[in-house]
Each structure stands twice: as C-alpha cells, then as structure tokens.
C-alpha cells in the first residue's frame, strides 16, 4: 500500500495534524510528554526530534505539538517524511492494543452526558486533532479533559463554553456548567 501523508492546521497554532490513508489506532491515545511515550514505539521516535512537545494519535492521524522556538514551515516537511516512513514500516502506536469498548458508567444522567460527548462532541474535537474525555458530573458541573491539539489551545475555552456547554445544557437539563480538568 502506498502511504500518503497530508497535513491540516488545527485551531491550536502549536499543533499540526498529520493524516495518513491508513488506520493507525482504534480510538485515541495521548502522549503529552516524552516519559509517557515509553509504551509507544511511534511516539518514542517522534520525541527524538528536539522540537516535538506533544503527540496524540486517533484513527488515521497523529497530532504533533511543537516547541515554541520552532516554525512549522521548517519542521512540517521533516515530520511528513518521518510519519510516512513510520507508517510504511508499521511502527506501532502502542505495544499492547487496549480494548476500545465504550462503556458508560454512573447514574442515568452521567450515562446520557457520556453518550452525548461520545456521539456529538468527540467526532468534532477529533476533526481538530484533539480528544475529549468525561471525568465527572457533580452538582450540575460536568468535568472533562481535553487532550491532543485541544490541550492548551487558545480557542478551547470557546469550544468548551459556547459549544460543549451549550449542547449539554440543551440536551441534559441537569447540566449547569462544563469545566476542563487541567493535566
């Protein structure tokens, strides 16, 4: 199979989405630090580049966050070539494939919130090279975790408040606010 790689910018100027014409992983996995990448040969190799500051994989793409001192114009061609070679040589995203079963737990309201996040919010967030995880629901407040390009993105607050919070308030009357848990 001939591997093609193309890039898309994300709302976060520090991250770039590298999309390939092959499934890399079922679900998503975030390696926000070099240390967290120990069980990912692919991410471990990416962190060998001094300008790589974050790695996130989902379905057919890898989102790479660069350091402040680097410029996408300089590093994008290098990363495209590396990603192409890594996919062609079948470098593993994870040493052990984790189960991608979706299990929602908690009260009826919590399950409904998780289902909405999974069905409506997750696909939109993944389009921008990120991921969202449900953390908790307590006294009307939904806590989520934003990863990938969404982590530290200047527009993530707008996404959280204007998008996710409004959607959940409309669909689940018990929700009064949505907040993001910092990593």
N, C-alpha and C positions, 0 to 999 in steps of 0.2 A: 504494500500500500504506500502510495506517495503521500507523505505528510506535508500539509500546508499549514503555515502559521500566519495569522494576521493579528493586528493589534487594534484595540479600541481604547480611547481615553475613558477615564471614569470621572465622576464628579470630584473625586479627590485628586488634586494635581500631582501628588506624590506617588500615585499608583497607576499602573498600566495593566490592561487585561490582554493576555496572550492566548488567543483562541486557536485550537487545533481541530482538524477534521477527524478526530478520534476520541472516544470516551476515555477519560483519564481515571475517573473515580465515580462510583455511585455515591451520591450525597456530596458532602463537602468536608474539608479539613483545613484548619488554620495552623500555621507555624509562625507565630508572631515574633519569635526570637530564634537565634541560631541554636540555642540549647534545646528548644522544643522540637527541633527538626531531627533529633537523633534517630527516630524510627522511620524516617523518610529519606531514602537514598536520593530522590529527586530534589527535595528541599535542601538537603545537606550540601549537594553540589551547587545549588543556587547561592547558598550562603557563603561559598568560597569567593564569590565576587564581592569586593570590598564595598560596593555601592548598594548591595541588597540589604534592605532593612525590614522586610516582611514578606511572607509567602503564604498564599491562600489558594487551595485547589477546589474546584467544583466542576462536576460533569466534564465538559470538554475545554476547560480553560484553567490557566494559572494566573492569578493576580499577583504582581510583584510590586512591592513598595520600595522606593529608592531612598537613599540618604539625601539630606538637604543639599549637600555640596555637589551633587551630580546632576547632569542635564539629560533629559530623555533623548534629545537629539543625538547625544554621544553614545548612550548605552542601549537604546532600543534595538539597533541592528545586531549588536552583540547578543542580546537576550533572545531575539528571534531565532538566531542561528543556534544558540545553545538549546533552546526549547525544542526546536526541530530535531536536533541530534539526539536529545534525551528521549523524545517520544519514539524516534526511529529505532533506537537501541533498547526500547522498552524498559527504561529506568523506572523503577517502582515508585509510586507516590507514597505507599505505605507497605511496610514489611508484612504485616498481617492485615487482611481486609476485615474491617469492623462491620458488624451487621448494620444494614441500612434500614432496618424495620422502623417504621414510625409508630411509636407507642405514646399516646397521650395519657397523662395521669392527673389525678386530682378530682376536684369537685366538678359538677356538671358545667359550671361557668368556666372553670380553668380549662377543661377539655375543649369547650367551644372557642375560647381565646386561642389555644394552641392550634386548633383546626384552621381558624381564620389566618393566623400567622403563616401556617404551612401552605395553605391553598392560595392565598391572595398576596401576602407580603413577600414571602420567600422568593417566588419567581422574579418579582420586580427588583428586589435587592440583589439577587444573583446576576441580573442583567447588567448591573453596575459594578460587578466584580466583588460583591460582598456577601455576607451571610448574616442571618438574624437567628437568635436562639431565645426561646422563652425561658425565663428564670423563675418568676413567681407572680402571684396575684395576692395582694393583701390590702384590705380596706379600700377597694376601688382602684388601687395603683398596680399597674402591670409593669413588671421589670423585665427588660430584655437585654441581651448582649449583642452588640454589633461587632462583626469581625470582617476581615479582608479589607477591601477598599473603604468600607463604611467606618472602620475604626479610625478615629482621628480626622475624618473628612469634615471640611468646613460646612458642607450642606447637610450633614447627618442630623443636626438639630431640627432643621426644617423638615426633613424626611420623617423624623420621629414625631414631631408635634403636629404638623399640618397633614401628613399622610397617614401614618400608622395610628396615631391617637384618634384622629377624626374617624377613621374607618372603624376602629374598635368601639368607640363611643356610640356610633350609629348602630352597629350590629350587636353589641352587648351592653345594654343599658347600665349594668352594674359598674362598668369601667368609667372612672373619673379622670385618670391621667395615665400616661405611659412615660416611663423613665428608662434611661440606659445605664446599665451597670458598667462601671469603668473596669478595665482589666488591670 
